[in-house]
Amino acid sequence: MSRPVVAIVGRPNVGKSTLFNTLAGDRISIVQDTPGVTRDRIYADVTWLNYNFTIVDTGGIEPESIPRAVSALEHAVCAADEAVR
């Protein structure tokens, strides 16, 4: 049986990568005060409260910054699509 996938999606600089690292139990994603640091999807298999699943860190979605947001949105949509399969 495959693991469930949980995508962490949201606006830039709200703590998505920090949450990802906390759940993963390691500093996998880079965390900075500068928006746009996470550009690609980052995956980790985790166990939390006896549940096994894969988490996905995604870049922030900022509709006003279309060129950068389009790429981040595509990654976030792919991660969300994987989460519902």
C-alpha positions in Angstrom: 0.0 0.0 0.0 1.4 3.4 -0.9 1.8 6.2 1.6 -0.6 9.1 1.7 0.9 12.4 0.5 0.4 15.7 2.3 1.3 18.8 0.4 2.2 22.0 2.4 0.9 24.8 0.2 0.5 28.6 1.0 1.7 32.1 0.6 5.4 33.0 0.8 7.2 33.2 4.2 4.4 31.8 6.3 6.5 28.9 7.7 5.8 26.0 5.2 9.5 25.0 5.2 9.8 25.3 8.9 6.7 23.0 9.4 8.2 20.6 6.8 11.5 20.4 8.6 9.8 20.0 12.0 7.7 17.1 10.7 10.7 15.5 8.9 12.8 15.8 12.0 15.7 17.2 10.0 16.8 20.4 8.3 16.0 19.3 4.7 14.4 22.6 3.4 16.3 25.8 3.5 14.6 28.4 5.8 15.3 32.1 5.3 13.4 35.4 5.8 13.6 36.0 2.0 10.6 34.9 -0.1 11.2 32.6 -3.0 13.9 30.4 -1.4 11.9 27.1 -2.0 11.4 26.7 -5.7 11.1 22.9 -6.3 9.0 20.4 -4.5 10.9 18.7 -1.6 9.7 15.3 -0.3 10.2 13.5 3.0 8.7 10.3 4.4 7.6 10.9 7.9 5.9 9.2 10.8 3.9 11.5 13.0 1.5 10.3 15.8 1.9 6.7 14.5 0.8 7.8 10.9 3.2 7.2 8.0 3.0 9.6 5.1 5.0 11.6 2.6 5.1 15.4 3.0 5.9 17.8 0.2 7.3 21.3 0.8 6.3 23.7 -2.0 7.2 27.3 -3.0 4.9 30.1 -1.8 2.0 31.1 -4.0 1.8 34.9 -4.5 -0.7 35.7 -7.3 0.6 39.2 -7.7 4.1 38.0 -8.8 3.0 36.1 -11.9 6.3 35.0 -13.4 7.6 33.4 -10.2 4.1 32.4 -9.0 3.4 30.4 -12.2 6.3 28.0 -11.5 5.5 27.8 -7.8 1.8 27.3 -8.6 2.6 24.5 -11.0 4.7 22.7 -8.4 2.0 23.2 -5.7 -0.7 21.9 -8.0 1.4 18.8 -8.8 2.0 18.2 -5.1 -1.7 18.7 -4.3 -2.7 16.4 -7.1 -0.3 13.7 -5.7 -1.9 14.2 -2.3 -5.4 13.4 -3.5 -4.4 10.2 -5.4 
